[in-house]
């Protein structure tokens, strides 16, 4: 949220909105009952509320006990038809006994007291309907007439007994007359407003018409808590009034907050039912400031019975800006009228900032302040005297507030030509002490986040590139906690001076981007506080002008991932909801309509689709992904977030890649037996020219563990080496319905960590061993979006089981490891983990930062991601940057060959051929003798190349790269030893049999 153009106040909680009433359009009557509603208060916790919770008080007006079993109290808005209920316990309410039910609450107001039953009813503070019902469940229009025991309609309610009861307020409840005994079936006659005084079963009995009378409380007639504002040096006073229906109020005293210059006098005692009063006075010696005094009234019959009113005394006057700001989180003169002087440092259309020319020299207090709604012809550099009310403005649900002037009554121009020197600030810093000041950041600031650039014109800056603590340290460790604290103190959000969305996206360079990792030098502006991206709040800098901000491309784009060359390259790529079915109901196969997308067994709906909204967006999305994968040029690619529609989306992507890179460059791993129950799945593509799929794909079909099934495929490289790739997409960190073990433990791992840990355990205990067993090879590479940072529990479970983290091995020694940026912190959710045997064959690993560092506003969408409003500018370019929100992870394998050409170590001798007249086949021998001087280990394979057309090797063991071969024993061959191999050929054309032989040690 940008700075508002008018004050916005946010109550502790919102009152309920009324709905149209159908069934209770006429006043309703309930026969006088034994148990009735005796008191109602609905403003609990709101701004200005005197109590912190809503409550409904019940009372047994009969002479006998009454059971509350099976009953409930219920609430309905003033014109609504839907009841909300709080069930009552199985208790017996004695004659004359009260019963207190509390509801929703907030941060404001004093404690209601101990409730007999707690609930969540959220009453209107001024109008609505409350009922005591015979049934525990919420009533319906059809059954309410038969089940209402007592009904109270108040304010402007459209249903009530007789006539509507008066409205309560933030400081007033409504009470049934005679302490609950009166029930004339007329809400207007039975109820009146008074200071809230909730009574529960612990209160004394009030037997109607006899018995032991209930002790009547002392009731404050003055609205409390109270406040008094006065000018410092002139003093002030307030008279407090209280009554007690059954006792004499005999004393009033200052029970807390006593101080020099404050006195309580003019006490007038009262008889039973009369008013007692006392005057709290402040003399002229009390200095500027605000403080609280407690005044307590007591009676002559019950030493424990008293009533206390908290009174805030506020002395206003002329103060410096630093005195107004104070050294604490809030101003010591908040809500008081003050006068101060300062030089205008920055102006908006309807407000401005001022700063003391010299300051007070105290680094704990700010020398600047915002004047909200201050309209003046004065310009920047003029000295002005401002008189107005000092307030603490809290934007939305922000955890902090900003001190400002509002309701200004005077702005006096005192002359121009003044210059305020910016205060030097070095990050990290406590920015509260610079609130409203003109500052200069002395060091280079690094861009940490660019995701809010399109919607809000914001860049998140810090002194360093900040890292997610759990990407580097174990959750909850001292190191993680220290890094989190440093991260929190090391952030300032660069705004763009525009408090609505700009038609021109700021800070974009000529290449249509600004990247996280870029830097800003000599940044000057005003320190502000308010709403920032991702629904957060924080300190912002309003620059003197957007044009004055110079961004250095410190983190340039690269053309592709950079890593050592091996013989096989494997990549993990999150393709950010690559769907061939669009949210508008069309698809790549049918450009008009489709059935939509499926999630599990639910019907297919367009609303289930998550990717492009239409074909035009899809083509832009596809182009970026193709550019990305072409630049990576991996031999095997694991894909995440691709539509779960068989292999339709996968084949479409393969077709686009082959169109860009050449026919048959890539092929898709076949669809496994189970792909999961989500709208997205994981998949795999590979280059048939570099690797061959060995066996069928394997999927983990335990749908209780994985709603996006893990996928594995074993491959054989050209040098005979086998390896398996396992692609994963673990449970997201988004909380949603997370509870219990999956709730956010506030240790940095987010929600659903228990589920992710279960998925990781399933992977190490069952799935990887299964892949190794079925492939007959221990070389396994686990890749994918694990939704867990590098040192969180799921990754720790895998590394503790012997998997080796390739990004920590190869990337961490030279730079931060990250593949994703959120809330201005960089971390890695995308992984490459290898078994020990494969780790020994690793040449390198890296991340290609073509996505996470780029602003979302340059992606394929025509609309902004969160608001779905049109982008102010279309900065899309047909390239690989911002193809997704995750960076791809790429590893280089240097797989050990399973065979070697040893032909040069042997001398060879071929025999002639004899023909078997029965079969027509020709048989000969091929002898090879070890002339190397050392033993050569087998097994041996004799490969024949160049056979004439029509001639085939009948006794071939198999084929390697299209050439027939014969296995020639497994033992080693000693120096000088000879191996003889029989060759049998079919030669129907009776041509000369010629070939070139190669001898290999090992297995194909």
URKA-V187166 format. One line per field, one symbol per residue. phi: phi as a letter, one per 30 degrees, with the letter a starting at -180 (. if undefined). A space follows every 10 residues. Layout:
# URKA-V187166
phi=???
This chain:
# URKA-V187166
phi=.dddcbebcc deacddddcd ccccdceccb eecdcbdcab bbceideidc bcbdabccbc ddcbdbdcei cacbbbdebd bcccbbdcdd bccdeiccbc ccbdbadcjd ddkdddacbb ecdddbalbb bccdcddddc edcdddcdcb bbcbicecba cibdddddad cbcccddhhj ddbcibeddd cbdadebdbb dddddbddik idddddddcd dddbdcbbca dejciaabcc bbbbdbbcdc abbdcaidad jcbcbhdcdb deicccbacc cbcddddelb acbccccbcc cbddcabccd cccbcclcbd dddddiccdb ddceicdbbb bacdcabcdb bacbbddcic icddbdcbac cdidcaddce jddbccbacd bcdcdhcddb bbdacbhdca bcdckcicbc deddbcddad dddceicdbb ddcdccdcab dcdddbicbd cadbddceed dbbdeidedd ddddddeddc abcdcbiccb dddbddiddd ciabcejdbb chdblcdbbl dbdhhcbadb ccddaddddc ccddbddcda dcaddbcbcb bcbdchhdcc ccddjcaddb dcbbdjccbi cdddbedddb cddadddedd deddddeddd ddhddbbccb icedbicddd dddddddddd ckeidbbcde dddbcjccdc bcabbacddc bcdciddcbd cdddcbdcdd bbbcbbddci dcaccccbbd eddddhceah dcdddicjci didddddddd dddddbdded dddddibddb ccbkddhbde cdeddddddd djdcdddddc cedcadcaba bbhiccabcc bbbbdedded cdclaaccdc bddcdedcdd ddcdedcidd ddbccebdbd cidaccddcb bcccdddcab dceddbcbbc cdcccdddci dcbbbbcbcd cdibdcdcdc bcccbiddej cbddcddabb hicdbbdbjc ddcdeidbcc cdcbbcbdch cdcbaccbcb ckbd
